[in-house]
Amino acid sequence: MTEQLELEPLTVNAFAPFGVVLDKDLVEKRMINEGTTERFHALATADTEAGGGHTILSLFRGQPRSFPYRLSMMERHPLGSQAFFPVTNRAWIAVVAEDDDGRPGAPRAFRVPGDIGLQYARGVWHHPLIAVGEPSLFLVMDREGEGDNLEEIGYPAPYIIAES
């Protein structure tokens, strides 16, 4: 049986069980470079050193999903956190789930503003990037190194995200 998944507004408290909201308005601001640059200090801190890993920064180009969207699987990275920050300032969708005895539990979907990033904590079940409307660029900080850092599990029946 297919279940509809409602988009929730993103709040720091609602997302806290899954990671950190990366919002420039919530971090320390420092003026640097002779007062010409505002630094939004320590938006994210990487958790990537398990098993000898190291932190990398990549650029992802997410193709927009079609709606209604059938969400049928989740993934997690047991050896490292993963942070996504949009470059193209377009809203996007993040889907996360608590762990249910080694499998993803019921998913929660968040509408994320285009100037907000997210950091999934190590081991958190999440759906791959869901860009909305147009191709979107994201800076992604995650782990590279030895070890199996990707688990993917399908749901018995898909969840539907009706609209973006």
C-alpha angles and dihedrals in degrees: 000000000000117000126203115237115211120214111241125207110254116247131166091241096047092051097041096096089059104039142286133323108229103215120158089212092062100054137071114280121213128186109223139166095052091312096303098107132053112212118204094207125223100347088169139008118209122236097196109119098092111121093008096301126151136207122263132182118217137173115233125195107206118200114221117260122231119242136259082049121201109218107199106156146031134203137200138190110223095187102048150016121249126212125196123193120177117233098184095056096234124139114253139182128248121194120193138168138193118245114265106193095312096324131086113267125214109322127241119206123207129194103224120201116237094248095052128084132195135215116207110211118237110284097014116143111237140157119248117265115304110202117189130215102346138017108290133200123222133184105225125196114194146131132293123184147079122325137057104292100166130073121174124189129177126222117239089236127017126251117224125223101200101196142008 
